[in-house]
Amino acid sequence: MHTTDNVQLEMEEPLTIQVQSPVSTKQNTVCLRFRRFFTLDVLPNEKHYYPVFIIIMSIIHISVHLTTYINIQWRDQDFKDSLNDLWMYYIPCMRPTPYDIRMRIVNCTSAIQNITCYYGDELKHKCFSFLYPHQLWRMVTVNLIHAHWLHLLINLSKQLLLGILLERKYGSFRIVIVYWLSNMGGILCLMLEDSRKSGIGASGAIYGLLLFFTVERLNAMKTNIDHRLLIVMQLILFVAFPIIIITSVTTILDINVGHSAHFGGGLVGFLFGIGMFGCSCPCLSNNNYCNCHMACRWTAFIFLSIYFVFTFTIFFLIDAQYIPWIWPGS
């Protein structure tokens, strides 16, 4: 009996206890904070949408500019000039010119000699004849063209950064509305400044996203007290810092900037954000939807409607003015 017990003991595997080394949470904490910094979540595990719209728009912007760049490098400058003439925001191509101005005799750009050229014919040639002078598609296509690579890079960086963050949280439908309303508001504000000016670029839409993002973060700061420092850092890095850099670059390089278009797009984004999220107001009751909060939202939407009614009314009532680039004939 004693011998059998010894054999069984020898056949059994020795008992080993492995003490696992403590896992360092420092790296995980850094990753979580980094991911938290690039999200707009208020609560953990919130639902995220795919940023389909912003990605598609960015691809279109790159493709259009790359196509113009290739044609300039391999062929000539005519393709870019033609695309700008066809797509840029330009009131004389979108609104009729008075008869007395159209009948002015001007210098001819045609190679044919001994003919009389009129201002209306030259303007029609520059605008292209299709639907002239009611080429309203320019309100959309102005967003797709950029002056140069720096212009594209500045707009694209802000569009991807702000657009992806917003679209992941609020979905494509709302961001499409904010984007294109801000684009429309920007070019209409440019019209109010000077109807003879032309414009290209997506700056109006991007500044709308910028102000919408600002209102959204300020609203999150009210309800997310524990992460106020993080939200302030987001506003500094995503809003204040890019504006300072872009303003400095455009000032140093003496780049012509359509400030009125930025203002108009930003105004639309700001009003839409206030209408969607509301604004800070003291409430006398404990109701979540207090009267002053709802009044603030409705006021924002009313002002937004008034802005578009006012600017579109002016747009459809004005006549295109005389453009100085068509020199008068002798």
C-alpha positions in Angstrom: 0.0 0.0 0.0 2.8 2.3 0.8 4.5 1.5 -2.5 1.4 2.2 -4.6 0.9 5.6 -3.1 4.4 6.6 -3.9 3.9 5.6 -7.6 0.7 7.6 -7.9 2.4 10.6 -6.4 5.3 10.4 -8.8 2.9 10.2 -11.8 1.0 13.3 -10.8 2.1 16.6 -12.4 3.6 19.1 -10.0 1.2 22.0 -9.1 2.5 25.3 -10.4 1.0 28.7 -9.7 1.7 31.5 -12.3 1.5 35.0 -11.1 0.6 37.3 -14.1 2.5 40.5 -14.2 0.3 43.6 -13.8 -0.8 45.1 -17.1 0.1 48.7 -17.5 -2.9 50.8 -18.2 -1.0 53.9 -19.2 -0.9 53.1 -22.9 -4.6 52.2 -22.9 -5.4 55.4 -21.1 -3.5 57.5 -23.7 -5.3 55.7 -26.5 -8.7 56.3 -24.9 -8.0 59.9 -24.3 -6.8 60.4 -27.9 -10.0 58.7 -29.3 -12.1 60.7 -26.9 -10.5 63.9 -28.2 -11.5 63.1 -31.8 -15.2 62.3 -31.0 -18.2 64.4 -30.0 -19.7 61.8 -27.7 -21.4 62.9 -24.5 -22.3 59.4 -23.3 -20.1 56.3 -23.7 -20.9 53.9 -26.6 -23.0 56.3 -28.5 -24.1 55.3 -32.0 -21.9 56.5 -34.8 -22.7 57.0 -38.5 -20.5 56.6 -41.5 -19.2 59.9 -42.9 -20.3 59.1 -46.4 -21.2 62.6 -47.6 -18.0 64.4 -46.5 -15.8 61.6 -47.9 -17.7 61.8 -51.3 -17.5 65.6 -51.4 -13.8 65.5 -50.6 -13.1 63.0 -53.4 -15.0 65.1 -55.9 -13.0 68.2 -54.9 -9.7 66.4 -55.3 -10.8 64.8 -58.6 -12.0 68.1 -60.1 -8.8 70.0 -59.1 -6.5 67.1 -60.2 -8.2 67.1 -63.6 -7.7 70.8 -64.1 -4.1 70.5 -62.9 -3.4 67.6 -65.4 -4.9 69.6 -68.3 -2.8 72.6 -67.4 0.4 70.7 -67.2 -0.1 68.5 -70.2 -2.2 70.7 -72.5 -2.8 74.3 -71.9 -4.6 76.8 -69.6 -7.8 76.9 -71.6 -9.4 74.0 -69.8 -9.2 75.6 -66.3 -10.4 78.9 -67.6 -13.3 77.3 -69.3 -14.2 75.3 -66.2 -14.1 78.4 -64.0 -16.2 80.4 -66.5 -18.8 77.6 -66.5 -18.9 76.8 -62.8 -17.9 79.9 -60.8 -20.4 82.1 -59.0 -21.0 85.0 -61.3 -24.1 87.3 -61.3 -23.8 88.5 -64.9 -24.2 84.9 -66.0 -27.1 84.2 -63.6 -29.2 87.4 -63.9 -30.2 89.5 -67.0 -28.2 92.6 -68.0 -30.2 95.7 -68.9 -30.7 96.3 -72.6 -28.8 99.6 -72.8 -25.7 97.9 -71.3 -25.9 94.9 -73.6 -26.0 97.1 -76.6 -22.8 98.9 -75.8 -20.1 98.6 -78.4 -16.9 97.0 -77.0 -13.6 95.7 -78.2 -13.9 92.3 -79.9 -12.2 89.2 -78.6 -13.1 87.3 -81.8 -10.5 86.9 -84.5 -12.9 88.0 -87.2 -12.1 91.6 -88.4 -14.4 94.4 -89.3 -17.3 93.4 -87.2 -19.2 95.2 -84.5 -19.1 93.6 -81.1 -21.6 94.3 -78.4 -21.2 93.9 -74.7 -24.1 91.3 -74.5 -22.5 89.1 -77.1 -19.1 89.1 -75.3 -20.7 88.4 -72.0 -22.7 85.6 -73.4 -19.5 84.1 -75.0 -17.7 84.2 -71.6 -20.7 82.7 -69.7 -21.4 80.1 -72.4 -24.8 80.2 -74.1 -26.5 77.3 -72.3 -29.4 78.8 -70.1 -27.8 82.2 -70.3 -28.6 84.4 -68.3 -30.2 82.1 -65.8 -27.4 79.7 -65.0 -28.5 78.9 -61.4 -26.4 75.7 -61.3 -23.4 78.0 -60.4 -24.8 78.2 -56.8 -23.7 74.5 -56.5 -20.8 74.1 -58.8 -18.9 77.1 -57.2 -18.3 74.7 -54.3 -16.4 72.2 -56.5 -13.6 74.4 -58.0 -10.5 75.9 -56.3 -8.0 78.5 -57.4 -4.8 76.4 -56.5 -3.5 73.6 -54.4 -3.1 75.7 -51.3 -6.7 76.8 -51.6 -7.8 73.2 -51.9 -5.6 72.0 -49.0 -6.9 74.7 -46.6 -10.5 73.9 -47.4 -10.1 70.2 -47.6 -8.4 69.9 -44.2 -11.1 71.8 -42.4 -13.9 70.0 -44.3 -12.5 66.5 -43.4 -11.8 67.3 -39.8 -15.0 69.0 -38.9 -17.3 67.2 -41.4 -16.3 63.7 -40.3 -16.7 64.5 -36.6 -20.1 66.0 -37.1 -21.4 63.4 -39.6 -20.3 60.5 -37.4 -22.4 61.9 -34.6 -25.4 63.4 -36.4 -25.6 61.5 -39.6 -25.5 62.5 -43.3 -28.9 64.1 -43.5 -28.4 66.9 -41.1 -24.8 67.6 -42.3 -26.0 67.8 -45.9 -28.5 70.4 -45.0 -26.0 72.5 -43.0 -23.4 72.1 -45.7 -25.4 73.2 -48.7 -27.5 75.9 -46.8 -24.2 77.4 -45.6 -22.8 77.2 -49.2 -25.9 79.1 -50.4 -25.8 81.6 -47.6 -22.1 82.4 -48.4 -22.5 83.2 -52.0 -25.7 85.2 -51.4 -23.8 87.3 -48.8 -21.1 87.8 -51.4 -23.8 89.1 -53.8 -24.9 91.6 -51.1 -21.3 93.0 -50.9 -20.8 93.4 -54.7 -22.9 91.8 -57.4 -20.0 92.2 -59.9 -17.7 89.9 -57.9 -17.1 86.3 -58.8 -16.2 83.5 -56.4 -15.0 79.9 -56.3 -14.4 77.5 -53.5 -16.2 75.7 -50.7 -15.3 78.2 -48.0 -18.9 79.3 -47.3 -20.0 75.7 -46.6 -16.9 75.0 -44.5 -17.4 78.1 -42.3 -21.0 76.9 -41.8 -19.7 73.6 -40.5 -17.2 75.6 -38.4 -19.8 77.7 -36.6 -22.2 74.7 -36.4 -19.4 72.8 -34.7 -18.8 75.7 -32.3 -22.4 75.9 -31.2 -22.6 72.1 -30.8 -19.5 72.1 -28.5 -20.7 75.0 -26.4 -24.1 73.2 -26.0 -22.2 70.0 -25.0 -20.3 72.0 -22.4 -23.5 72.8 -20.6 -24.6 69.1 -20.2 -21.1 67.5 -20.0 -19.6 69.2 -17.0 -17.0 66.5 -16.4 -15.4 67.0 -19.8 -15.4 70.8 -20.1 -11.6 71.0 -20.3 -11.6 68.5 -23.2 -14.3 70.5 -25.0 -12.4 73.8 -24.6 -9.3 72.1 -26.0 -11.3 70.9 -29.0 -12.6 74.4 -29.7 -9.0 75.8 -29.5 -7.5 73.1 -31.7 -10.3 72.7 -34.2 -11.7 76.2 -34.4 -9.4 78.9 -33.1 -6.1 77.5 -34.1 -7.1 76.9 -37.8 -8.6 80.4 -38.1 -5.4 82.0 -36.8 -3.2 79.9 -39.1 -5.3 80.5 -42.2 -5.6 84.3 -41.5 -1.9 84.6 -41.0 -1.1 82.6 -44.2 -3.5 84.6 -46.4 -2.3 87.9 -45.0 1.4 87.0 -45.5 0.9 85.7 -49.0 -1.6 88.5 -49.9 -4.3 86.0 -51.0 -7.6 87.5 -52.0 -10.2 86.1 -49.6 -14.0 86.4 -49.9 -14.7 87.4 -46.3 -18.4 88.2 -47.0 -18.9 84.6 -48.2 -17.2 83.3 -45.0 -19.5 85.5 -42.9 -22.6 84.4 -44.8 -21.8 80.7 -44.5 -20.8 81.0 -40.9 -24.0 82.9 -40.1 -26.2 80.2 -41.6 -24.2 77.5 -39.7 -24.5 79.4 -36.5 -28.3 80.0 -36.8 -28.9 76.4 -37.8 -26.9 75.2 -34.8 -28.9 77.5 -32.4 -32.1 76.2 -34.0 -31.0 72.6 -33.5 -29.4 72.7 -30.1 -30.8 75.9 -28.5 -28.8 78.3 -26.4 -28.1 79.0 -22.8 -31.0 80.7 -20.9 -32.1 80.8 -17.3 -35.1 78.7 -16.6 -37.4 79.3 -13.8 -38.8 75.8 -13.8 -37.2 72.3 -13.9 -38.8 71.4 -17.2 -36.2 70.1 -19.8 -37.9 72.0 -22.5 -38.4 75.4 -21.0 -40.1 78.2 -22.8 -37.1 80.4 -23.3 -35.1 77.5 -24.7 -37.8 76.7 -27.3 -38.2 80.4 -28.0 -34.4 80.7 -28.7 -34.6 77.7 -31.2 -37.6 79.1 -33.0 -36.1 82.6 -33.2 -33.0 81.2 -34.8 -35.0 79.3 -37.5 -37.1 82.5 -38.1 -34.0 84.6 -38.6 -32.5 81.9 -40.9 -35.7 81.9 -43.0 -35.7 85.7 -43.1 -32.1 85.8 -44.3 -32.8 83.4 -47.2 -36.1 85.1 -48.2 -34.4 88.5 -48.1 -31.3 87.5 -50.1 -33.1 85.4 -52.7 -35.6 88.3 -53.2 -32.7 90.6 -53.9 -31.1 88.0 -56.2 -34.1 87.6 -58.4 -34.9 91.3 -58.5 -31.5 92.7 -59.4 -30.1 93.2 -62.9 -26.5 92.4 -63.6 -24.2 95.5 -63.6 -21.6 96.5 -66.1 -18.4 94.5 -65.8 -15.2 96.4 -66.3 -13.2 93.5 -67.8 -15.0 94.0 -71.1 -13.3 97.2 -72.2 -15.5 99.7 -74.0 -14.7 100.3 -77.7 -13.2 103.5 -79.0 
